[in-house]
Amino acid sequence: MDPVAALERLGGVGSRAALLRITTRRRLRRAVKDGHIRRVRRGDYALAAADRALVKARQLGGVASHLSAAQLHGWEVAFPASTPWITVPRNRAVRDRRNCHLFWADLDGETGDVTSASRTVLDCARRLPFGPALAVADSALRHLDVSPERLVKEADEVRGKGAAAARRVAASASRLAANPFESVVRALAIEAGLDVEPQVVVRVADRIVQPDLLDRGRRLVIEADSWEFHTGKDAFERDCWRYNALVLDGWTVLRFTWRQVMLDPDYVLACLRQLAAVPSGKANVA
């Protein structure tokens, strides 16, 4: 796979080890040399597109915000921004609005070229669909750049357009989500009316497993199957054992691919809504 596409699958940032599962060393070196990917620290890479937001922000007298800010904070996102997201002060006159997503807002209290962590999360929550917005919030929590308590508190203080969306994202966010793919699946499950939790420990067949998402009452497991992390004979054997053990223990297991979740969410939502009608039961949760 092309390294840029591979990095987009990983949320815009990723380790060398993760990238080399789905691309080659030669392609990775070429992408870095050509400026499509940058090495942010030893062993970690990011899409270079986020850096263009800094240049654009300086040109317009504003700051990188929303998805561009999320990427610059080093967070994994569902759909990396290819066009800069920029916020300028309310009274700023901007003549050239091309090649960017431009917003006007009060920037009092903001320092530097990028919006603060909590503001970035809430800006995304107000503007993005629920799934991608939840992915940003989960990533911020996972990287310990925002606390759950602060996020909920600041979301409660939001007023105007997008306030309800901001509070919903803040209330649903979890640092336990492993990646943006899993966050978007969880958002669809919430939309469907399921009561899901990420990475809950379950005991089956005298072993401990940790499904991506679990609805305790419905004895439902939802797995986000990303082929780039499930390659090789041993991984395939473990996946088959895990699936069979859960089913034999009375769990309903749904598995969705990255392509289904990201490119055909209506199909995933229809499946989840059908499961939401299943009566609740008791779960064998460790």
C-alpha positions as CSV (number, residue, x, y, z in Angstrom):
1,M,0.0,0.0,0.0
2,D,1.1,3.6,-0.7
3,P,2.6,5.0,2.6
4,V,0.3,8.1,2.5
5,A,-2.8,5.9,2.2
6,A,-1.4,3.6,4.9
7,L,-0.9,6.5,7.2
8,E,-4.4,7.8,6.5
9,R,-5.7,4.4,7.6
10,L,-3.8,4.7,10.8
11,G,-5.4,8.1,11.5
12,G,-2.7,10.4,10.1
13,V,0.0,9.5,12.6
14,G,1.7,6.1,13.2
15,S,4.7,4.2,14.2
16,R,7.3,2.8,11.8
17,A,6.3,-0.8,12.9
18,A,2.6,-0.2,12.2
19,L,3.4,1.3,8.8
20,L,5.7,-1.5,7.8
21,R,2.8,-4.0,8.3
22,I,1.1,-2.5,5.3
23,T,3.8,-0.8,3.2
24,T,7.5,-1.4,2.4
25,R,10.6,0.3,3.8
26,R,11.5,1.5,0.3
27,R,8.1,3.2,-0.2
28,L,8.3,4.7,3.3
29,R,11.7,6.2,2.6
30,R,10.6,7.6,-0.7
31,A,7.5,9.2,0.8
32,V,9.6,10.9,3.4
33,K,12.1,12.1,0.8
34,D,9.4,13.5,-1.4
35,G,7.8,15.4,1.5
36,H,4.5,13.5,1.7
37,I,5.3,12.1,5.2
38,R,7.4,13.6,7.9
39,R,9.2,11.9,10.8
40,V,7.9,13.6,14.0
41,R,10.2,11.7,16.3
42,R,12.3,8.5,16.2
43,G,10.1,5.7,14.9
44,D,6.9,7.9,14.5
45,Y,5.6,9.5,11.3
46,A,2.8,11.9,10.4
47,L,1.2,13.2,7.2
48,A,3.0,16.4,6.0
49,A,-0.4,18.0,5.0
50,A,-0.9,19.2,8.5
51,D,2.2,21.4,8.3
52,R,0.6,23.3,5.4
53,A,-2.1,24.5,7.8
54,L,0.6,26.3,9.9
55,V,1.8,28.2,6.8
56,K,-1.7,29.1,5.8
57,A,-2.6,30.3,9.3
58,R,0.4,32.6,9.4
59,Q,-0.5,34.0,6.0
60,L,-4.1,34.8,7.1
61,G,-3.1,36.0,10.6
62,G,-5.0,33.2,12.3
63,V,-4.3,29.8,13.9
64,A,-4.6,26.2,12.7
65,S,-7.8,24.8,14.1
66,H,-10.3,21.9,14.0
67,L,-8.9,18.8,12.1
68,S,-5.7,20.5,11.2
69,A,-5.1,21.3,14.9
70,A,-5.9,17.8,15.9
71,Q,-3.3,16.4,13.5
72,L,-0.7,19.0,14.7
73,H,-1.4,17.9,18.3
74,G,-0.4,14.4,17.1
75,W,-3.8,12.8,17.5
76,E,-5.1,10.1,15.3
77,V,-8.2,11.1,13.3
78,A,-10.8,9.3,11.3
79,F,-10.3,11.3,8.1
80,P,-7.1,13.3,8.0
81,A,-7.5,16.9,6.7
82,S,-6.1,17.4,3.2
83,T,-7.1,21.1,3.2
84,P,-6.1,23.4,6.1
85,W,-8.6,24.3,8.7
86,I,-7.9,27.9,9.9
87,T,-9.6,30.2,12.4
88,V,-9.0,34.0,12.4
89,P,-10.2,36.7,14.8
90,R,-13.7,37.9,14.4
91,N,-12.8,41.3,13.0
92,R,-10.1,40.0,10.6
93,A,-10.8,40.8,6.9
94,V,-9.6,37.9,4.7
95,R,-9.5,38.4,0.9
96,D,-8.1,35.1,-0.2
97,R,-10.3,32.4,1.2
98,R,-9.2,29.7,-1.3
99,N,-7.7,26.4,-0.4
100,C,-8.8,26.3,3.2
101,H,-11.7,25.8,5.6
102,L,-12.0,29.3,7.1
103,F,-13.7,30.3,10.4
104,W,-14.0,33.5,12.4
105,A,-14.1,33.3,16.2
106,D,-12.9,34.9,19.4
107,L,-9.3,33.8,19.9
108,D,-8.8,35.4,23.3
109,G,-6.7,33.1,25.5
110,E,-5.2,31.2,22.5
111,T,-1.5,31.3,22.2
112,G,0.7,30.0,19.5
113,D,-0.2,28.8,16.0
114,V,-2.5,26.0,17.0
115,T,-5.7,26.0,19.0
116,S,-5.5,24.5,22.5
117,A,-6.2,20.9,23.1
118,S,-9.6,21.3,24.7
119,R,-10.7,23.9,22.2
120,T,-9.6,21.7,19.3
121,V,-11.8,18.8,20.6
122,L,-14.8,21.1,21.1
123,D,-14.3,22.8,17.7
124,C,-14.3,19.5,16.0
125,A,-17.3,18.3,18.0
126,R,-19.3,21.3,16.9
127,R,-18.4,21.0,13.2
128,L,-17.8,17.4,12.4
129,P,-20.2,14.4,12.2
130,F,-20.5,12.5,15.4
131,G,-18.1,9.6,14.4
132,P,-15.1,11.7,13.3
133,A,-15.7,14.1,16.2
134,L,-15.7,11.3,18.7
135,A,-12.5,9.9,17.1
136,V,-10.8,13.3,17.8
137,A,-12.0,13.4,21.4
138,D,-11.0,9.8,22.0
139,S,-7.5,10.5,20.6
140,A,-7.1,13.6,22.8
141,L,-8.0,11.6,25.9
142,R,-5.8,8.6,24.8
143,H,-2.8,11.0,24.5
144,L,-3.6,12.5,27.9
145,D,-3.8,16.0,26.4
146,V,-7.3,16.6,27.8
147,S,-9.0,15.1,30.9
148,P,-12.5,13.7,30.7
149,E,-13.6,16.0,33.5
150,R,-12.3,19.2,31.9
151,L,-13.8,18.2,28.5
152,V,-17.2,17.7,30.0
153,K,-17.0,20.9,32.0
154,E,-15.9,23.0,29.0
155,A,-18.5,21.4,26.8
156,D,-21.2,22.4,29.3
157,E,-20.1,26.0,28.8
158,V,-20.4,26.0,25.0
159,R,-23.2,28.1,23.7
160,G,-24.7,28.6,20.3
161,K,-24.5,26.4,17.2
162,G,-23.1,23.0,17.9
163,A,-23.4,23.2,21.7
164,A,-25.5,20.0,22.0
165,A,-23.1,18.2,19.7
166,A,-20.2,19.2,21.8
167,R,-21.8,18.0,25.0
168,R,-22.7,14.7,23.3
169,V,-19.1,14.1,22.2
170,A,-17.7,15.0,25.6
171,A,-20.1,12.7,27.4
172,S,-19.3,9.8,25.0
173,A,-15.5,10.1,24.7
174,S,-13.3,7.4,26.1
175,R,-9.5,7.1,26.2
176,L,-10.0,3.3,26.0
177,A,-10.7,3.4,22.2
178,A,-7.8,1.9,20.4
179,N,-8.0,3.9,17.2
180,P,-10.2,6.2,15.1
181,F,-11.7,3.2,13.3
182,E,-13.0,1.8,16.6
183,S,-14.2,5.2,17.7
184,V,-16.4,5.5,14.5
185,V,-17.8,2.1,15.1
186,R,-18.7,3.1,18.6
187,A,-20.4,6.3,17.4
188,L,-22.5,4.3,14.9
189,A,-23.5,1.9,17.7
190,I,-24.5,4.8,19.9
191,E,-26.5,6.2,17.0
192,A,-28.3,2.8,16.7
193,G,-29.3,2.9,20.4
194,L,-26.8,0.3,21.7
195,D,-25.2,0.7,25.1
196,V,-21.6,-0.1,24.2
197,E,-18.3,0.1,26.1
198,P,-14.9,-0.1,24.6
199,Q,-12.3,-2.8,25.5
200,V,-14.2,-4.6,28.3
201,V,-12.6,-7.7,29.7
202,V,-14.7,-10.9,29.2
203,R,-13.9,-14.4,30.4
204,V,-14.8,-17.2,27.9
205,A,-13.5,-20.8,27.8
206,D,-11.3,-20.2,30.8
207,R,-9.5,-17.4,29.0
208,I,-9.7,-13.6,29.1
209,V,-10.6,-11.7,25.9
210,Q,-11.0,-8.0,25.3
211,P,-13.5,-7.2,22.5
212,D,-13.4,-3.8,20.8
213,L,-17.0,-3.0,21.8
214,L,-19.4,-4.8,24.1
215,D,-23.1,-4.3,25.0
216,R,-23.4,-6.2,28.3
217,G,-27.2,-6.4,28.4
218,R,-27.6,-7.7,24.9
219,R,-24.6,-10.1,25.1
220,L,-23.4,-8.4,21.9
221,V,-19.7,-8.0,20.8
222,I,-18.7,-5.7,18.0
223,E,-15.3,-6.1,16.4
224,A,-13.6,-3.6,14.2
225,D,-11.6,-5.8,11.9
226,S,-8.7,-3.9,10.4
227,W,-6.8,-6.3,8.2
228,E,-3.5,-4.4,8.6
229,F,-3.4,-5.5,12.3
230,H,-4.6,-9.0,11.7
231,T,-2.1,-10.4,9.3
232,G,-0.3,-13.7,9.5
233,K,-1.2,-17.2,10.4
234,D,-1.0,-16.9,14.2
235,A,-3.2,-13.8,14.2
236,F,-5.8,-15.5,12.1
237,E,-5.8,-18.5,14.4
238,R,-6.3,-16.3,17.4
239,D,-9.1,-14.4,15.7
240,C,-10.9,-17.7,14.8
241,W,-10.6,-19.1,18.4
242,R,-11.8,-15.8,19.9
243,Y,-14.8,-15.6,17.6
244,N,-15.8,-19.3,18.2
245,A,-15.3,-19.0,21.9
246,L,-17.6,-16.0,22.2
247,V,-20.3,-17.5,20.0
248,L,-20.3,-20.8,21.9
249,D,-20.6,-18.8,25.2
250,G,-23.8,-17.2,24.0
251,W,-22.5,-13.9,22.6
252,T,-23.7,-12.4,19.3
253,V,-20.6,-11.2,17.4
254,L,-20.6,-8.7,14.6
255,R,-17.5,-7.9,12.6
256,F,-17.0,-4.9,10.4
257,T,-14.2,-4.0,8.1
258,W,-12.5,-0.6,7.8
259,R,-14.0,-0.1,4.4
260,Q,-17.6,-0.9,5.6
261,V,-17.4,1.5,8.6
262,M,-15.6,4.4,6.8
263,L,-17.1,4.1,3.3
264,D,-20.5,2.4,3.9
265,P,-21.7,3.5,7.3
266,D,-25.4,3.2,6.4
267,Y,-24.9,-0.6,6.0
268,V,-23.2,-0.8,9.4
269,L,-25.9,1.4,11.0
270,A,-28.6,-0.8,9.6
271,C,-27.0,-3.9,11.1
272,L,-26.6,-2.3,14.5
273,R,-30.1,-1.0,14.6
274,Q,-31.4,-4.5,13.9
275,L,-29.4,-5.8,16.9
276,A,-30.6,-2.9,19.1
277,A,-34.1,-4.5,19.1
278,V,-32.7,-7.7,20.7
279,P,-33.9,-8.1,24.3
280,S,-31.3,-7.6,27.0
281,G,-29.8,-10.5,28.9
282,K,-27.1,-11.2,31.4
283,A,-23.4,-11.0,30.4
284,N,-20.5,-13.1,31.6
285,V,-18.2,-10.1,32.2
286,A,-15.0,-10.6,34.2
